[in-house]
């Protein structure tokens, strides 16, 4: 006697009938479709065993229902996009939603590479330097007057040239005597340290830091022998071709300040009237 081979769910005999195995259990077609078939997103009917089940992000369609929402053309085995959960062929999606190239005004197709800057989009081949017309791609560029320039072209056409090294100044820079300099090129004539950001002065059109200028050209205080810069409001006393810092102009004997007072001299010394009365 032959064992019965029945549907796992309804127990009807499967002898001579089509059936579907699921987890090693046999089901008649009717029970399988009722229990396990996916529902088509388009027609809301079950996708039967004899139909091709097309799926995308946990959603399912009959093969005949898998078409563009706008033009109704089949999307089977074709590229497509989605918008608000609706399926769209690439042509319909592009016409409705894709960016337009700022240069050629044509649609930038989904999946193609595009360049974006300040809310505008370009085809990669349309995003070119205004001067040399070469694609900029991922290289650095500089916008000017609604045009984009690659860095070499911008430097050739617009950038100031450093009066010292003759190379373009792309960022920052220093202006001295109405001439442009790189910060790295604007150096003290004496010690060669950068002058940008610090006080400096000049002599014979050459720039010097204060230390170098004082050491090279400033008069020396007759008392402490250090330079008197005379810069930045520094006050000093001058008498018979000798100079003193204000703080150094003191009586040789009692050290009282002689600024604004009468004084006497004895050889190279200066004295207050009290200390000089015995001279």
C-alpha positions as CSV (number, residue, x, y, z in Angstrom):
1,X,0.0,0.0,0.0
2,X,1.4,3.4,-1.1
3,X,1.8,6.2,1.6
4,X,-0.4,9.3,1.1
5,X,1.3,12.5,-0.1
6,X,-0.9,15.3,1.1
7,X,-0.8,19.2,1.3
8,X,0.8,20.2,4.5
9,X,-1.9,22.8,5.1
10,X,-5.2,21.5,3.7
11,X,-4.4,17.8,3.8
12,X,-5.8,17.3,0.3
13,X,-3.9,14.6,-1.7
14,X,-1.3,15.9,-4.0
15,X,-1.3,12.8,-6.1
16,X,-1.2,13.9,-9.8
17,X,-1.2,17.6,-8.9
18,X,1.3,20.5,-9.0
19,X,2.8,21.4,-5.6
20,X,5.4,23.6,-4.0
21,X,8.0,22.6,-1.3
22,X,8.6,25.0,1.5
23,X,10.9,24.1,4.3
24,X,10.6,20.4,3.1
25,X,6.9,20.5,3.4
26,X,4.6,20.1,0.3
27,X,1.8,22.5,-0.3
28,X,-0.8,22.5,-3.0
29,X,-0.6,25.6,-5.3
30,X,-3.8,27.1,-3.9
31,X,-2.6,26.9,-0.2
32,X,0.9,28.0,-1.0
33,X,-0.3,31.2,-2.9
34,X,-2.8,31.9,-0.1
35,X,-0.2,31.5,2.7
36,X,3.1,32.7,1.1
37,X,2.7,34.5,-2.2
38,X,3.7,38.2,-2.2
39,X,1.1,40.8,-3.2
40,X,1.8,42.9,-6.2
41,X,2.3,46.6,-5.5
42,X,0.6,47.6,-8.7
43,X,-2.5,45.4,-9.0
44,X,-2.7,44.3,-5.4
45,X,-3.2,40.6,-6.5
46,X,-1.1,37.7,-5.3
47,X,2.0,36.9,-7.4
48,X,1.3,33.2,-8.2
49,X,3.8,30.4,-8.6
50,X,3.5,30.6,-12.4
51,X,4.4,34.3,-12.4
52,X,7.8,36.0,-12.2
53,X,8.1,37.9,-8.9
54,X,10.1,41.1,-9.3
55,X,11.2,42.8,-6.1
56,X,12.8,46.0,-5.0
57,X,13.4,47.1,-1.4
58,X,10.9,44.5,0.0
59,X,8.2,45.5,-2.5
60,X,7.0,43.1,-5.2
61,X,5.4,43.3,-8.7
62,X,4.1,41.0,-11.4
63,X,6.4,41.1,-14.4
64,X,3.6,42.8,-16.4
65,X,3.0,45.3,-13.6
66,X,6.6,46.4,-13.3
67,X,6.5,49.6,-15.4
68,X,7.3,53.3,-15.3
69,X,4.7,55.3,-13.4
70,X,4.6,58.1,-16.0
71,X,5.1,56.6,-19.5
72,X,4.0,53.0,-18.6
73,X,6.9,51.4,-20.4
74,X,8.2,48.1,-18.9
75,X,11.1,48.4,-16.6
76,X,11.9,44.7,-16.7
77,X,15.7,44.2,-16.9
78,X,16.1,48.0,-17.4
79,X,17.7,50.7,-15.2
80,X,15.1,52.8,-13.2
81,X,14.8,55.3,-10.4
82,X,12.3,56.0,-7.7
83,X,10.6,59.2,-6.5
84,X,8.0,59.2,-3.7
85,X,8.0,55.3,-4.0
86,X,6.9,55.5,-7.6
87,X,9.0,53.6,-10.3
88,X,10.3,55.8,-13.1
89,X,12.4,55.0,-16.2
90,X,15.6,57.0,-16.3
91,X,14.3,59.2,-19.1
92,X,11.1,60.2,-17.2
93,X,13.1,60.7,-14.0
94,X,15.6,62.9,-15.7
95,X,13.1,65.1,-17.4
96,X,11.1,65.6,-14.2
97,X,13.7,65.7,-11.4
98,X,17.3,65.6,-12.6
99,X,19.6,68.6,-12.4
100,X,20.2,70.6,-15.6
101,X,23.8,71.5,-16.5
102,X,24.6,75.1,-15.8
103,X,26.7,75.2,-19.0
104,X,24.9,73.2,-21.7
105,X,21.4,73.3,-20.1
106,X,20.9,69.6,-20.8
107,X,19.7,67.0,-18.2
108,X,22.4,65.4,-16.0
109,X,21.4,61.8,-16.2
110,X,21.0,59.7,-13.0
111,X,24.2,57.8,-12.3
112,X,26.4,60.1,-14.3
113,X,29.1,62.1,-12.6
114,X,28.2,65.8,-11.9
115,X,30.0,68.7,-10.4
116,X,28.3,71.1,-8.0
117,X,29.2,74.6,-6.8
118,X,27.0,77.2,-5.0
119,X,23.7,75.5,-6.0
120,X,24.6,74.9,-9.6
121,X,25.4,71.6,-11.4
122,X,27.5,70.7,-14.4
123,X,28.3,67.6,-16.4
124,X,31.8,66.7,-15.6
125,X,32.9,67.5,-19.2
126,X,31.1,70.9,-19.0
127,X,32.8,72.1,-15.8
128,X,35.8,73.7,-17.5
129,X,38.2,76.5,-16.9
130,X,37.1,79.7,-18.5
131,X,40.6,80.5,-19.8
132,X,42.0,77.1,-21.0
133,X,38.7,75.3,-21.5
134,X,40.1,72.1,-19.9
135,X,37.8,70.1,-17.5
136,X,38.5,71.1,-13.9
137,X,37.4,67.8,-12.4
138,X,38.4,67.4,-8.8
139,X,41.3,69.9,-9.0
140,X,41.3,73.2,-7.1
141,X,39.6,76.1,-8.9
142,X,38.9,79.8,-8.2
143,X,35.6,81.5,-9.1
144,X,35.7,85.1,-10.4
145,X,32.9,87.1,-12.0
146,X,30.6,84.1,-12.4
147,X,33.3,82.1,-14.2
148,X,35.6,79.3,-12.8
149,X,39.3,79.2,-13.4
150,X,41.8,76.5,-12.7
151,X,44.5,77.7,-10.3
152,X,47.3,78.1,-13.0
153,X,45.1,80.1,-15.3
154,X,43.8,82.3,-12.5
155,X,47.3,83.1,-11.4
156,X,48.4,83.9,-14.9
157,X,45.4,86.2,-15.6
158,X,44.6,87.8,-12.2
159,X,47.1,87.2,-9.4
160,X,49.6,89.9,-8.4
161,X,53.3,88.9,-8.8
162,X,55.6,89.3,-5.8
163,X,58.2,92.0,-6.5
164,X,60.9,89.9,-5.0
165,X,60.4,86.4,-6.4
166,X,58.2,87.3,-9.4
167,X,55.8,84.4,-8.5
168,X,52.0,84.8,-8.2
169,X,50.5,85.8,-4.8
170,X,47.5,83.6,-4.4
171,X,46.7,84.2,-0.7
172,X,47.5,87.0,1.7
173,X,50.5,89.0,0.8
174,X,52.0,92.4,2.0
175,X,52.0,95.7,0.2
176,X,55.1,97.9,0.8
177,X,55.8,101.1,-1.2
178,X,52.7,100.2,-3.3
179,X,54.4,96.9,-4.4
180,X,53.1,93.4,-3.6
181,X,55.2,90.9,-1.7
182,X,54.7,87.3,-0.4
183,X,54.8,87.3,3.4
184,X,57.7,84.8,3.1
185,X,59.6,87.2,0.8
186,X,59.1,90.4,2.9
187,X,62.2,90.1,5.1
188,X,64.4,92.4,7.1
189,X,67.4,93.5,5.1
190,X,69.6,92.9,8.0
191,X,68.6,89.6,9.8
192,X,66.4,88.2,7.1
193,X,63.5,87.6,9.5
194,X,59.9,88.0,8.3
195,X,58.6,91.5,8.8
196,X,54.9,90.7,8.3
197,X,53.0,91.2,11.5
198,X,55.7,93.2,13.3
199,X,56.8,96.8,13.4
200,X,59.5,97.8,11.0
201,X,61.1,100.9,9.4
202,X,63.1,101.6,6.3
203,X,66.3,103.4,5.2
204,X,67.2,104.1,1.6
205,X,64.1,102.1,0.5
206,X,65.3,99.0,2.4
207,X,63.1,97.5,5.1
208,X,64.5,96.7,8.6
209,X,63.2,95.2,11.8
210,X,63.5,97.6,14.7
211,X,66.4,95.7,16.2
212,X,68.5,95.7,13.1
213,X,67.7,99.4,12.3
214,X,68.7,100.5,15.8
215,X,71.9,98.5,15.8
216,X,72.9,99.7,12.4
217,X,71.7,103.3,12.3
218,X,70.3,104.6,15.6
219,X,72.3,107.0,17.8
220,X,73.7,105.4,21.0
221,X,72.7,106.7,24.4
222,X,75.7,108.5,26.1
223,X,74.8,106.9,29.4
224,X,73.8,103.2,28.7
225,X,75.3,103.0,25.2
226,X,72.2,101.2,23.8
227,X,70.5,102.5,20.6
228,X,67.9,105.3,20.8
229,X,65.4,104.3,18.2
230,X,63.3,107.4,18.3
231,X,60.4,105.3,17.0
232,X,57.0,104.8,18.5
233,X,57.0,108.1,20.4
234,X,60.3,107.2,22.3
235,X,61.6,110.5,23.8
236,X,65.3,111.4,24.2
237,X,67.5,114.3,25.1
238,X,70.1,115.8,22.7
239,X,72.9,118.1,23.8
240,X,76.1,119.0,22.0
241,X,76.0,116.0,19.6
242,X,75.3,113.6,22.4
243,X,71.9,111.9,23.1
244,X,70.3,110.2,26.1
245,X,67.2,108.2,26.7
246,X,64.9,110.2,28.9
247,X,65.3,107.6,31.6
248,X,69.1,107.8,31.4
249,X,69.4,111.7,31.5
250,X,70.4,111.7,35.2
251,X,72.9,113.5,37.4
252,X,76.2,111.5,37.4
253,X,76.6,111.9,41.2
254,X,73.1,111.7,42.8
255,X,71.2,110.1,39.9
256,X,68.3,112.6,40.0
257,X,66.5,113.1,36.7
258,X,67.6,116.2,34.8
259,X,64.8,116.1,32.3
260,X,63.3,119.6,32.1
261,X,65.8,121.0,34.6
262,X,69.0,122.9,34.4
263,X,72.3,121.0,34.5
264,X,76.0,121.4,34.4
265,X,78.6,119.4,32.5
266,X,82.0,118.2,33.7
267,X,83.9,116.6,30.9
268,X,81.6,113.8,29.7
269,X,79.4,113.9,32.8
270,X,76.2,115.8,33.5
271,X,75.4,117.1,37.0
272,X,72.5,118.7,38.7
273,X,73.2,122.3,39.9
274,X,73.5,121.1,43.5
275,X,76.2,118.5,42.7
276,X,77.9,120.9,40.3
277,X,78.2,123.9,42.5
278,X,81.7,122.9,43.7
279,X,83.1,122.6,40.2
